[in-house]
Amino acid sequence: MKPPLPWIGIEALRSAACDYLYLLERSYSTSSALKLVGDRYRLGATERSMLCRGVAPRRDAARRKETKASSPRGANLLVDGHNVLFTVVNYLDGRQLFVGNDGFLRDSGELRGSLGASSDLARAARIVLDLLAAEAPESVLFALDGPVSRSGELAAELREGILTRGIPGGAEPVRSPDFALKEREEGMIATSDSGIIDRARVPVLDLARAALDRAFSPDFPDLALVV
């Protein structure tokens, strides 16, 4: 069995996650289920985020697994840039990542809306681009959230890395990456955002996990083994 998450004991995690899933499958809203379970087990913000981001009703989890792609090789790939890079940065910063019961790698959201240390971000970009260079997609486009600070600089850095590695593609800040990803009708997208995955019309690649697996071969805790 994979190692338990460090912030709560494995038995408390199992009980909280199972109770949360039980409520979701009986049509409780995410917010109501999270409050009931979080208060009962006295969970902190990180633990609540873990449940919210990592546990989905079984039918939803199964549907997401069906959309999951194993490789970007030969695909025209649209990347949820900040989603993928934030996940990798959180790993590099030593924060706990975990695999949701839908099979996608998640973090607890510490860096949402912030780019973190520029050195970690640059390293995260290199790790992701090295994976893409090895997998040889037909093309890659990073869609970055325009309102996030320094998105223009990040796009320029990604374009330089893409060019250096000979990968066809680019990177651009856009008003709404979520809309572009949800409306994609051909090729493949890369994200772990459940809201996007649930509306995806094309296969979905867990690019952050693929890149981290290639670079570090980590053993992520898997919530599917808990619930």
C-alpha beads as a LAMMPS data file, in Angstrom:
LAMMPS data file: protein, C-alpha beads

227 atoms
226 bonds

1 atom types
1 bond types

-500.0 500.0 xlo xhi
-500.0 500.0 ylo yhi
-500.0 500.0 zlo zhi

Masses

1 110.0

Atoms # bond

1 1 1 0.000 0.000 0.000
2 1 1 1.203 3.500 -0.731
3 1 1 2.388 5.606 2.232
4 1 1 -0.253 7.582 4.153
5 1 1 -0.597 11.289 3.742
6 1 1 1.499 12.961 6.447
7 1 1 -0.990 15.537 7.705
8 1 1 -3.542 13.081 9.109
9 1 1 -3.263 9.427 10.104
10 1 1 -4.310 6.816 7.579
11 1 1 -7.339 5.655 9.592
12 1 1 -8.619 9.219 10.039
13 1 1 -8.043 9.816 6.335
14 1 1 -9.902 6.652 5.380
15 1 1 -12.874 7.499 7.591
16 1 1 -13.074 11.128 6.469
17 1 1 -12.722 10.264 2.774
18 1 1 -15.286 7.459 2.958
19 1 1 -17.803 9.649 4.785
20 1 1 -17.254 12.455 2.281
21 1 1 -17.764 10.076 -0.656
22 1 1 -20.891 8.646 0.999
23 1 1 -22.430 12.114 1.219
24 1 1 -21.469 13.066 -2.353
25 1 1 -23.130 9.940 -3.695
26 1 1 -26.310 10.874 -1.869
27 1 1 -26.529 14.219 -3.627
28 1 1 -25.044 16.417 -0.904
29 1 1 -23.352 19.480 -2.373
30 1 1 -19.564 19.584 -2.219
31 1 1 -19.636 22.475 0.246
32 1 1 -22.169 20.825 2.562
33 1 1 -20.401 17.458 2.539
34 1 1 -17.033 19.088 3.112
35 1 1 -18.280 21.107 6.065
36 1 1 -19.975 18.130 7.723
37 1 1 -16.984 15.832 7.339
38 1 1 -14.387 18.512 7.982
39 1 1 -16.048 19.601 11.204
40 1 1 -16.592 16.051 12.391
41 1 1 -12.924 15.080 11.926
42 1 1 -11.578 18.541 12.774
43 1 1 -9.781 18.802 9.460
44 1 1 -7.682 21.822 8.597
45 1 1 -7.742 23.758 5.341
46 1 1 -5.199 21.481 3.639
47 1 1 -7.082 18.304 4.535
48 1 1 -10.396 19.766 3.368
49 1 1 -8.797 20.828 0.099
50 1 1 -7.451 17.320 -0.327
51 1 1 -10.921 15.808 -0.003
52 1 1 -12.510 18.430 -2.254
53 1 1 -9.884 18.043 -4.982
54 1 1 -9.181 14.338 -4.624
55 1 1 -12.483 12.527 -3.988
56 1 1 -15.262 12.390 -6.573
57 1 1 -18.425 10.284 -6.818
58 1 1 -17.554 6.878 -8.277
59 1 1 -19.466 7.494 -11.495
60 1 1 -17.627 10.781 -12.098
61 1 1 -14.271 9.206 -11.224
62 1 1 -14.863 6.337 -13.642
63 1 1 -15.875 8.715 -16.450
64 1 1 -12.734 10.800 -15.937
65 1 1 -10.553 7.701 -16.079
66 1 1 -12.121 6.837 -19.429
67 1 1 -11.018 10.197 -20.876
68 1 1 -7.438 9.849 -19.650
69 1 1 -4.685 9.686 -22.273
70 1 1 -1.461 7.767 -21.664
71 1 1 0.866 9.779 -23.916
72 1 1 0.873 12.947 -26.033
73 1 1 2.851 11.259 -28.800
74 1 1 1.640 12.446 -32.186
75 1 1 -1.135 14.607 -30.707
76 1 1 -1.960 18.277 -31.103
77 1 1 -1.829 19.164 -27.410
78 1 1 -3.410 22.165 -25.666
79 1 1 -1.950 22.603 -22.170
80 1 1 -3.618 24.196 -19.137
81 1 1 -0.344 25.987 -18.442
82 1 1 -0.710 27.268 -14.903
83 1 1 -2.529 24.151 -13.709
84 1 1 0.294 21.893 -14.899
85 1 1 3.177 24.110 -13.797
86 1 1 1.716 24.914 -10.359
87 1 1 1.394 21.197 -9.675
88 1 1 5.039 20.598 -10.544
89 1 1 6.185 23.631 -8.518
90 1 1 4.305 22.365 -5.472
91 1 1 6.172 19.064 -5.764
92 1 1 9.521 20.844 -6.125
93 1 1 8.712 22.921 -3.032
94 1 1 8.200 19.748 -1.010
95 1 1 4.431 19.955 -0.676
96 1 1 2.391 16.769 -0.620
97 1 1 0.790 15.706 -3.868
98 1 1 -1.694 12.860 -4.184
99 1 1 -3.619 10.943 -6.819
100 1 1 -7.379 11.457 -6.695
101 1 1 -9.767 8.536 -6.936
102 1 1 -10.262 9.588 -10.575
103 1 1 -6.608 8.798 -11.323
104 1 1 -5.370 12.381 -11.769
105 1 1 -2.512 13.914 -9.772
106 1 1 -3.499 16.818 -7.544
107 1 1 -1.988 19.235 -5.036
108 1 1 -3.819 21.001 -2.241
109 1 1 -3.791 24.329 -4.056
110 1 1 -1.167 26.301 -2.152
111 1 1 -0.008 28.200 -5.224
112 1 1 -3.322 29.054 -6.834
113 1 1 -3.060 32.621 -8.112
114 1 1 0.652 32.933 -7.387
115 1 1 3.670 31.962 -9.426
116 1 1 5.861 31.122 -6.433
117 1 1 9.651 31.301 -6.657
118 1 1 10.798 32.060 -10.190
119 1 1 13.612 29.485 -9.950
120 1 1 11.117 26.732 -9.119
121 1 1 8.833 27.843 -11.929
122 1 1 11.703 27.795 -14.431
123 1 1 12.692 24.332 -13.251
124 1 1 9.094 23.127 -13.489
125 1 1 8.916 24.385 -17.073
126 1 1 12.128 22.540 -17.957
127 1 1 10.805 19.286 -16.475
128 1 1 7.552 19.538 -18.418
129 1 1 9.227 20.542 -21.673
130 1 1 11.779 17.721 -21.375
131 1 1 8.929 15.224 -21.139
132 1 1 7.242 16.743 -24.178
133 1 1 10.482 16.662 -26.160
134 1 1 10.853 12.965 -25.334
135 1 1 7.229 12.132 -26.201
136 1 1 7.160 14.043 -29.515
137 1 1 3.620 15.443 -29.819
138 1 1 2.594 16.810 -33.207
139 1 1 2.324 20.287 -31.632
140 1 1 1.984 21.915 -28.203
141 1 1 0.271 25.130 -27.165
142 1 1 0.431 26.354 -23.569
143 1 1 -2.648 28.400 -22.683
144 1 1 -1.811 30.631 -19.709
145 1 1 -4.254 32.510 -17.514
146 1 1 -3.766 36.097 -18.675
147 1 1 -4.883 37.782 -15.419
148 1 1 -2.231 35.905 -13.391
149 1 1 0.835 38.076 -12.795
150 1 1 3.843 37.589 -15.083
151 1 1 1.899 35.433 -17.539
152 1 1 3.491 37.278 -20.445
153 1 1 7.000 36.612 -19.118
154 1 1 6.178 32.962 -18.507
155 1 1 4.807 32.610 -22.041
156 1 1 8.036 34.039 -23.455
157 1 1 10.143 31.638 -21.373
158 1 1 8.049 28.693 -22.501
159 1 1 8.303 29.723 -26.156
160 1 1 12.091 29.881 -25.826
161 1 1 12.185 26.428 -24.234
162 1 1 9.885 25.012 -26.895
163 1 1 12.059 26.448 -29.657
164 1 1 15.286 25.211 -28.053
165 1 1 13.937 21.646 -27.872
166 1 1 12.578 21.674 -31.409
167 1 1 8.974 21.147 -30.328
168 1 1 6.389 22.568 -32.741
169 1 1 4.156 24.967 -30.844
170 1 1 4.038 27.995 -28.579
171 1 1 2.623 29.610 -25.449
172 1 1 0.169 32.486 -25.048
173 1 1 -1.705 34.251 -22.229
174 1 1 -5.443 34.043 -22.905
175 1 1 -8.492 35.508 -21.219
176 1 1 -10.025 32.133 -20.338
177 1 1 -7.911 28.971 -20.695
178 1 1 -10.781 26.967 -19.158
179 1 1 -13.118 27.906 -22.006
180 1 1 -10.545 27.025 -24.671
181 1 1 -9.830 23.659 -23.048
182 1 1 -13.497 22.740 -22.584
183 1 1 -14.367 23.706 -26.159
184 1 1 -11.471 21.852 -27.772
185 1 1 -12.932 19.468 -30.361
186 1 1 -9.801 17.800 -31.727
187 1 1 -6.408 16.681 -30.520
188 1 1 -5.775 16.414 -26.781
189 1 1 -5.733 18.627 -23.694
190 1 1 -3.519 18.513 -20.589
191 1 1 -4.957 19.414 -17.174
192 1 1 -5.971 17.943 -13.812
193 1 1 -8.813 20.438 -13.303
194 1 1 -11.888 18.298 -12.653
195 1 1 -14.261 20.965 -13.980
196 1 1 -12.456 20.918 -17.317
197 1 1 -12.086 17.124 -17.414
198 1 1 -15.817 16.677 -16.825
199 1 1 -16.616 18.760 -19.917
200 1 1 -13.702 17.635 -22.097
201 1 1 -14.543 16.589 -25.644
202 1 1 -11.112 15.079 -26.319
203 1 1 -8.655 12.829 -24.419
204 1 1 -7.066 14.397 -21.323
205 1 1 -3.377 14.005 -20.421
206 1 1 -2.139 14.235 -16.829
207 1 1 0.956 16.085 -17.981
208 1 1 2.235 17.088 -14.541
209 1 1 2.253 13.485 -13.365
210 1 1 3.877 12.231 -16.559
211 1 1 6.629 14.835 -16.240
212 1 1 7.252 14.116 -12.542
213 1 1 7.209 10.366 -13.117
214 1 1 9.875 10.746 -15.785
215 1 1 12.062 13.086 -13.726
216 1 1 11.749 11.589 -10.225
217 1 1 9.676 8.352 -10.240
218 1 1 7.800 9.454 -7.070
219 1 1 5.356 7.229 -5.170
220 1 1 2.274 9.386 -4.732
221 1 1 -0.416 8.480 -2.172
222 1 1 -3.471 7.211 -4.034
223 1 1 -6.919 8.062 -2.655
224 1 1 -8.457 5.247 -4.710
225 1 1 -6.834 2.893 -2.196
226 1 1 -8.551 4.730 0.652
227 1 1 -12.125 5.025 -0.646

Bonds

1 1 1 2
2 1 2 3
3 1 3 4
4 1 4 5
5 1 5 6
6 1 6 7
7 1 7 8
8 1 8 9
9 1 9 10
10 1 10 11
11 1 11 12
12 1 12 13
13 1 13 14
14 1 14 15
15 1 15 16
16 1 16 17
17 1 17 18
18 1 18 19
19 1 19 20
20 1 20 21
21 1 21 22
22 1 22 23
23 1 23 24
24 1 24 25
25 1 25 26
26 1 26 27
27 1 27 28
28 1 28 29
29 1 29 30
30 1 30 31
31 1 31 32
32 1 32 33
33 1 33 34
34 1 34 35
35 1 35 36
36 1 36 37
37 1 37 38
38 1 38 39
39 1 39 40
40 1 40 41
41 1 41 42
42 1 42 43
43 1 43 44
44 1 44 45
45 1 45 46
46 1 46 47
47 1 47 48
48 1 48 49
49 1 49 50
50 1 50 51
51 1 51 52
52 1 52 53
53 1 53 54
54 1 54 55
55 1 55 56
56 1 56 57
57 1 57 58
58 1 58 59
59 1 59 60
60 1 60 61
61 1 61 62
62 1 62 63
63 1 63 64
64 1 64 65
65 1 65 66
66 1 66 67
67 1 67 68
68 1 68 69
69 1 69 70
70 1 70 71
71 1 71 72
72 1 72 73
73 1 73 74
74 1 74 75
75 1 75 76
76 1 76 77
77 1 77 78
78 1 78 79
79 1 79 80
80 1 80 81
81 1 81 82
82 1 82 83
83 1 83 84
84 1 84 85
85 1 85 86
86 1 86 87
87 1 87 88
88 1 88 89
89 1 89 90
90 1 90 91
91 1 91 92
92 1 92 93
93 1 93 94
94 1 94 95
95 1 95 96
96 1 96 97
97 1 97 98
98 1 98 99
99 1 99 100
100 1 100 101
101 1 101 102
102 1 102 103
103 1 103 104
104 1 104 105
105 1 105 106
106 1 106 107
107 1 107 108
108 1 108 109
109 1 109 110
110 1 110 111
111 1 111 112
112 1 112 113
113 1 113 114
114 1 114 115
115 1 115 116
116 1 116 117
117 1 117 118
118 1 118 119
119 1 119 120
120 1 120 121
121 1 121 122
122 1 122 123
123 1 123 124
124 1 124 125
125 1 125 126
126 1 126 127
127 1 127 128
128 1 128 129
129 1 129 130
130 1 130 131
131 1 131 132
132 1 132 133
133 1 133 134
134 1 134 135
135 1 135 136
136 1 136 137
137 1 137 138
138 1 138 139
139 1 139 140
140 1 140 141
141 1 141 142
142 1 142 143
143 1 143 144
144 1 144 145
145 1 145 146
146 1 146 147
147 1 147 148
148 1 148 149
149 1 149 150
150 1 150 151
151 1 151 152
152 1 152 153
153 1 153 154
154 1 154 155
155 1 155 156
156 1 156 157
157 1 157 158
158 1 158 159
159 1 159 160
160 1 160 161
161 1 161 162
162 1 162 163
163 1 163 164
164 1 164 165
165 1 165 166
166 1 166 167
167 1 167 168
168 1 168 169
169 1 169 170
170 1 170 171
171 1 171 172
172 1 172 173
173 1 173 174
174 1 174 175
175 1 175 176
176 1 176 177
177 1 177 178
178 1 178 179
179 1 179 180
180 1 180 181
181 1 181 182
182 1 182 183
183 1 183 184
184 1 184 185
185 1 185 186
186 1 186 187
187 1 187 188
188 1 188 189
189 1 189 190
190 1 190 191
191 1 191 192
192 1 192 193
193 1 193 194
194 1 194 195
195 1 195 196
196 1 196 197
197 1 197 198
198 1 198 199
199 1 199 200
200 1 200 201
201 1 201 202
202 1 202 203
203 1 203 204
204 1 204 205
205 1 205 206
206 1 206 207
207 1 207 208
208 1 208 209
209 1 209 210
210 1 210 211
211 1 211 212
212 1 212 213
213 1 213 214
214 1 214 215
215 1 215 216
216 1 216 217
217 1 217 218
218 1 218 219
219 1 219 220
220 1 220 221
221 1 221 222
222 1 222 223
223 1 223 224
224 1 224 225
225 1 225 226
226 1 226 227
